[in-house]
Amino acid sequence: MALILFALPTPFLLQQLRDISRKKSAEMTRLYSQMRWLGQHNAGLVLQNIDANTKVADLGARQQALEELARAAGERDVQRATAEQKAREAEAQTAKLQRTRTAFEQKEAELQRKEAELQREKATVATLTGTLEEKGKALEEKEVALRNAEAALKEKENSLSLLEEAARVQ
């Protein structure tokens, strides 16, 4: 019978076992609830980790883009400095060309003045040449008239000589 006693628990022991079972069940429920909460929290943390990794990757891409922009800005600054140097050289060349142009315009004005003076001198020479030609023609006409007068005078001399001789002969 002692065996039966061990085999059949008493109501007090049954009550204790029920209490222990309820406590364990409540604790298991609480632990399952905590596990569910921890699982959800872990899933949230995994999502946050994925989000953080995505942000880190984005930041890495941004960092690379910024480095490329910085490199491009450096190249642009070098190009700008080169362009500014070329602009200064072009301005100096333009100033030199302007001085050359001004000198050329002054020389051109001087040449135009000299050309006008030469034209006046040509006109004077043409006028003098015309006058000389007219005087030359007048002189030729006078020479012709003088020769004619000389010829007429010789004829008169001859005629006079003949008359004198005829008068002597008479």
C-alpha positions in Angstrom: 0.0 0.0 0.0 2.8 2.3 0.5 3.3 2.0 -3.2 -0.1 3.2 -3.9 0.5 6.1 -1.6 3.3 7.2 -3.8 1.3 6.5 -6.9 -1.7 8.5 -5.9 -0.9 12.0 -4.8 -3.0 13.5 -2.0 -5.3 16.4 -2.6 -2.8 18.8 -1.0 0.0 17.6 -3.4 -2.4 17.8 -6.3 -3.2 21.3 -5.3 0.5 22.1 -5.1 1.1 20.5 -8.5 -1.8 22.5 -10.0 -0.5 25.7 -8.5 3.0 24.9 -9.8 1.5 24.0 -13.2 -0.5 27.3 -13.3 2.6 29.3 -12.3 4.7 27.5 -14.9 1.9 28.0 -17.5 1.7 31.7 -16.6 5.5 32.0 -16.8 5.5 30.0 -20.1 2.8 32.4 -21.4 4.9 35.3 -20.2 8.0 33.9 -21.7 6.3 33.1 -25.0 5.0 36.7 -25.0 8.5 38.0 -24.3 9.8 35.7 -27.1 7.2 37.0 -29.4 8.1 40.6 -28.4 11.8 39.8 -28.7 11.2 38.2 -32.1 9.3 41.3 -33.3 11.9 43.5 -31.7 14.6 41.5 -33.4 12.8 41.8 -36.8 12.6 45.5 -36.2 16.3 45.6 -35.4 17.0 43.5 -38.6 15.0 46.1 -40.6 16.8 48.9 -38.9 20.1 47.2 -39.7 19.1 46.8 -43.3 18.0 50.4 -43.4 21.3 51.4 -41.8 23.3 49.3 -44.2 21.3 50.9 -47.1 22.0 54.4 -45.7 25.7 53.5 -45.3 25.8 52.3 -48.9 24.0 55.5 -49.9 26.5 57.5 -47.9 29.3 55.6 -49.6 27.8 56.4 -53.0 27.3 60.0 -51.9 30.9 60.1 -50.6 32.1 58.8 -54.0 29.9 61.3 -55.8 31.3 64.1 -53.6 34.8 63.0 -54.3 34.1 62.9 -58.1 32.5 66.4 -57.7 35.5 67.6 -55.8 37.8 66.2 -58.5 35.6 67.7 -61.2 35.6 71.0 -59.3 39.4 70.9 -59.1 39.6 70.2 -62.8 37.2 73.0 -63.5 39.3 75.3 -61.3 42.4 74.4 -63.3 40.4 74.9 -66.5 39.1 78.3 -65.2 42.6 79.4 -64.3 43.8 78.3 -67.8 40.9 80.2 -69.4 41.6 83.3 -67.3 45.2 83.2 -68.3 44.2 82.8 -71.9 41.7 85.7 -71.5 44.5 87.9 -70.1 46.8 86.9 -73.0 43.9 87.6 -75.4 43.4 91.0 -73.8 47.1 91.8 -74.1 47.0 90.7 -77.7 43.9 92.8 -78.3 45.6 95.8 -76.7 48.7 95.2 -78.9 46.5 94.9 -82.0 44.6 98.0 -81.0 47.9 99.9 -80.7 49.0 98.5 -84.0 45.7 99.5 -85.6 46.0 103.0 -84.2 49.5 103.3 -85.6 48.3 101.9 -88.9 45.4 104.4 -89.0 47.8 107.2 -88.2 50.1 106.1 -91.0 47.1 105.7 -93.3 45.9 109.2 -92.5 49.5 110.5 -93.2 49.5 108.6 -96.5 46.1 110.0 -97.4 47.4 113.5 -96.5 50.5 112.9 -98.7 48.4 111.4 -101.4 46.2 114.5 -101.4 49.3 116.6 -101.5 50.6 114.5 -104.4 47.3 114.9 -106.2 47.6 118.7 -105.8 51.1 118.6 -107.0 50.0 116.4 -110.0 47.3 118.9 -110.7 49.8 121.7 -110.5 52.2 119.8 -112.8 49.3 119.1 -115.2 48.4 122.8 -115.2 52.0 123.8 -115.7 52.4 121.2 -118.4 49.3 122.5 -120.2 50.6 126.0 -119.9 54.0 125.0 -121.2 52.4 123.1 -124.1 50.3 126.1 -124.9 53.3 128.4 -124.7 55.2 125.8 -126.8 52.5 125.9 -129.4 52.4 129.7 -129.2 56.2 129.7 -129.5 56.1 127.3 -132.5 53.4 129.6 -134.1 55.7 132.6 -133.4 58.7 130.7 -134.9 56.6 129.8 -138.0 55.5 133.4 -138.2 59.1 134.5 -137.7 60.3 132.2 -140.4 57.5 133.4 -142.6 58.5 137.0 -141.8 62.1 136.1 -142.4 61.2 134.6 -145.7 59.0 137.6 -146.6 61.9 139.8 -145.5 64.3 137.9 -147.7 61.9 138.1 -150.6 61.7 141.8 -150.0 65.5 142.0 -149.7 65.8 140.1 -152.9 63.2 142.2 -154.5 64.9 145.3 -153.2 68.2 144.0 -154.5 66.7 143.4 -157.8 65.2 146.9 -157.8 68.5 148.4 -156.8 70.2 146.5 -159.5 67.6 147.5 -162.0 67.9 151.1 -160.8 71.7 150.9 -161.2 71.3 149.4 -164.6 69.0 152.2 -165.5 
